[in-house]
Amino acid sequence: MTKKTAKKQQLIVASLGGSVVYPYGEKYNNGLDVPFLRDLRQFLLEQAKSGRRFVIVVGGGKSCRIYQKAAREVLGEKKNDKDLDWIGIQATKMNALFVAKILREISFPQILDHEPNKKEVSAFLKSNKKILMVSGWLPGGSTDYDAMKCAIIFGAQEIISASDAHFVCDKDPRKFNDARPIKELTWAEYQKLIPSKWVPGLSTPVDPVAAKLAKKHKITVKKIKGNDIEGFRKAMDGEGFEGSIIRG
C-alpha cells in the first residue's frame, strides 16, 4: 500500500439516511433514537481521534416524507415536484445541523448546502476539524446524488451508505415478504431493480440519478444498516460486513 493510497483511505465519504437520524414511530417515542445517536457520536469521535476525516451527507428521512405527503394532499393535482424537492432539502438541512451540533467538537463550522468548491474543500482539509456536514442542495435527486458528487470532488472511490436496511434486495422488502438480499451486484444490475426516474420522496437504496453518476465514475457503494456501527467500522476498514456492495 502506498502512502498516497493510505492517505486517501483516511477520508471517508458517508451518506447517512435521514431515517437513521430521525426514524420516527412508537419505538422511538415518535422522535429520535437517542441511545443510537449517543453511540454514533462516540464512534465518530473515536474515529476522528485516530486521524480519520469524514464528509457526511445527511438525508431528509421521515420528516421529509411527512411534509411532502401533507403537501401532496393539500395541493392535489397542483403539486409541483420541484417544490416537493425543496421541502425535502430543508429537512436535510435540519438533520445536517443536528448531527453537526452533537459533534460540535470535531465538526467544521460551515454546513454546506451546495456543491463544495475548491476553496471550501481546501479550508476543511487544512482545518483541525474532522467532519464536514453536507445537506441536500438542488431539486432533481436525493442526497445520494450529493454524496456521489462529494466523492468525486474529494477523490474518494467509495461511499459508505447507511440507511434503514442492511441490503439491496431483488424487490422491495417493505412490500414483498419473499424479497431476497443481494450481497454483491453491479450498477447495471442495480439499475434494473429500481425506477429509472427520480420522483420526490422516492425511497431506494441509491436513487436513480445517483446510480447513473456512480456507474459513470465507477464509485463503489457499501450499503449497511444505519444503526450497525460495527458494520460501519468494518466497511471502512475493508473487512467483511453485513450488507451489500454495488460496484462496476
N, C-alpha and C positions, 0 to 999 in steps of 0.2 A: 504493500500500500504506500503510495507516495504521500509526501507532506501535503501536497495540493489536494489530494483526494480526502485525506483525513480532515483537512480544514473545512472542506465542503460539507462533510457529514456533521459538522458541529452546528450547522444552521438547519433547522427543521421547519418546513412549511406544513402547517396543520389546518385542516378545515374542521371546525368544531360546530356540529349541528346545533341549531338553536334549541332543538328539543332536548339536548343534553343539558343546556344551561337552564331552560325553563320547560321542564317536562309536563307540568300541569296534571291535574287529576287528583282523585281522592287519596291515592297513596302518598301524595306529596302535600296533603292539606291544601290542594288547589293552588300550589305555589311552586317554589323551587326545592330542589333536592339538596338541602343544606349539608348533610353529612358527606355526600359525594363532593360537593364544592370545596369543603374543607380538605378532603383528601387530594383533590386536584391541585389546590393551592400548594399544599405541602410537596407534592410530586414535582411541580414546576419549579418551586423554589430550590429543591434539591438538584434538579437537572441544570438549572441556571448556575448554581454554585459549582457544578462540575465543569462549567465552561460552555455549555450549550446555549445557543440563541434560538428563539422561536419567532416566526411570523405566523400569527394565528388569525385566521379569518372566521368570523362568527356569523352563523345563520340566524334567521328570524324565529324559526320553530313555531311552537303552539301559539304564541302571542300574535305572530304574523298572520297565521291562518284564521284565528278568531276574528281579527279585524277585517281581513279580506272576505271572510264568509258573511259578516254583517254588511259590508259594503255591497256585496253581490245581491243580498236580499233587499236592501234599501233601494238600490238603483235598478234592479231587474235588467231589462234589455238595454238600459242606458249605461251599463257598466263599461268601463274602459280599461283594457289590460294594462296600459301604461300607468294609469292611476293606481291600480291594484299593486303593481310592482313598486311604486313609490311608497305605498303604505308598508309593504314588506321591508323595504330598505330602511325605513325609520325604525322598525322593530329590530333590525340587525344593529343599528346604531346604539340602541339602548342596551342590548346584550353585550356588545363590544365594550361599552363604557363600564358596565357592571363588572365584567371579567378584569378589565384594566384596573379598576379600583380595588378589587380584592387581592390584586397582585401589585399594588402600588409601589412596593419597594424595588421591583425589577422591571416595571412597565415604562416604555418610552412615553414621554408626556403627551405626544401628539397621537391621537387615534385617527388613522387615515380613513376617510370616507370617499377616496378617489384612488385611481391607479397611482402607485408610488412612482415618483420621478427620481432622477439620478441624485439630486440634492438631498432628498429625504432618505433614500437608501444609504447614502454616504453618512448622513448625520446619525442614523441609527447604528450603523456598523462601527462608527468611531466613538459612540457613547459608551457609558458603563452600564447601560440598561440591556436587559436580556430578552425582553418580549416586546414585539411591535404588534399592536392590536389593529385589525383592519375590519371595517364593516362593509356592507354592500355599497355599491356606488351608482350604478346605472340600471335602468329597466332593460329587460330583454333576456334575463337569465338569473340564476340563483347565485349565492356566494360561492358555489362550486367553481363557477367560471372565474370569479375574482381570485380564488385560491390558485387556479391554474395560471392566471396572469402573474401572480406574485411569484410562483415557482419559476416561471420563465425569466422574470426580471431579476430575481436573486440567484439564478443559475442552479436551482435545485432540480434534480432529476426525478424526485418522488414526493408524494404528498401523503401524509397520514390523515385519513378521513374518518373522523369519529362521529357517529350518529346514533340513531336509536335501534340499530340492528347489527349483528355481527357480520352477516354475509350478504353478498349479492345472491339472489335466488332466481330460479328459472321462471318464476311467476310471483306475483305479489303475495307475500305470506300473510298479509292482513286480510286478503280475500279468499285465499286458497289454502286449505289445511295440508294439501299434498305438495306444497311448494318445496323444492329441493335446493339446498345451499350449493353454491359453486365456489370452490376454493381458488381456482385459477382460471382466468379467461383473458382473451384479447379484447382490445377496444372494438374491433369489428364484431366479435361475438356479443359483447355487451350491448352495442347499439341495436342489435336485433331484439333485445329484451325490453327496451324502453320506448316511449313515444318518440317520434322523430322531431317534434316541435315543442318548444317551451310554452307553457301557459303559467300565469302567476299562481303560486301555491303548489305547483307540481312537486310531488314527493317521490323521488327516485334516489338510489344510492349516489349517483352523479347525474346532473341534469344533461339534457341532450346537447346544449351549446358547449358546455364544459367538456363533454366527452369528445366532441369533434375537435376541440382545441388540443386536448390531451393526446389524441391519436396523431394529430399533425406533428406535435413536438415530442412524441414518444415519452410522455410523462407516465410514470408508474404510480398507481394509487393503491395504498394499503388500507383496506377497509376494515375497521374494527368497531365494536360496540362502544359507545361513548363513555360508559362508566367502567370500562375494562382498563384500569390504569396499568396493570401488569402487561396487558396486551399492547398498550401504547408503548411501554418501555421496550418490549421485545421487538415490535415493528421498527422502532428507531434504531435498535442495535443490530438489526439484521438477523434476528433469531426467529424461529418458528412461532407463530401466533395464531390465535383463533380468529379467523376472518377470511377475507377474500383479497386476492391480488389481481388488479387489472393492469395489463401492460401491452406493449407492442404497437 
